[in-house]
Amino acid sequence: MTETSETSESSESSESSESSEGLLYVLSEPGAVGDAEFHDWYDNEHAPARVGVPGIRAGHRYRALDGTRPSWLAWYELELAALRSPEYDVVRRRSPRERSVVSRLATLDRRVYALTDEWGGAAGPAPVVVAVALSGDADALDEWYRAEHAPLLLRVPGWRRIRRYRRVEGAGPDLLAFHEITGTEAFDHPGYRHATSTPWRERVMATVTARERRVFGYHNTAGGR
């Protein structure tokens, strides 16, 4: 199993002045674990324990729509301090069942992000999320997102909310843009094609050294909420 440790050091790109608002972002692939066992463990043990921690407000599970693995995403909205709490320390102590399941997963990739920007609004979990993780010229990416990219995307029908984060724990590119949309038909809209093909975008993307783009569809709300 490929597993990103829950004790990974903080990314050098993190800043102490950033928001206390965060995102716990976990990619997983069942591997040798059967589907029924995988979902029973996640829905009835793993997720409920985490959403029961004070400061972890909500969690949702999504399945891949892009044909790429890992096939599953769980994301939790939280205060970053919740991940340093005694209550969270308790849930990280794996039960015998959880140790067995985790040992057989093909992938368990856990990342923690601190919020830097937010545009738009959303009521409840979006039908589709688009997660774009990048490393590159952070200042140039920040300026482009704030001045051009986010405003253009929010004009696209169905583009509900955009949140941007910096990675503070785990592996992967340094920056994450987390988009909540009503459906993949938004990708066919002329406004989306314009937002992803401007000259400014081309200049900024030339600085990018790592990129991950994933598309996921809603599966359920973690912990049954």
Buried (B, 14 or more C-beta within 10 A) or exposed (E): BEBBEBEBEEBEBBEEEBBEBBBBBBBBBBBEBEEEBBBBBBBEBBBBBBBEBEBBBBBBBBEBBEEEBBBBBBBBBBBBEBBEBEBBEEBEEBEEEBEEBBBBBBBBBBBBBBBBBBBBEBEEBBBBBBBBBBBBBBEBBBBBBBEBBBEBBBEBEBBBBBBBBBBBBBEBBBBBBBBBBBEBEBBEBEBBEBBEEBEEBEEBBEBBEEEBEBBBBBBBBBBEE
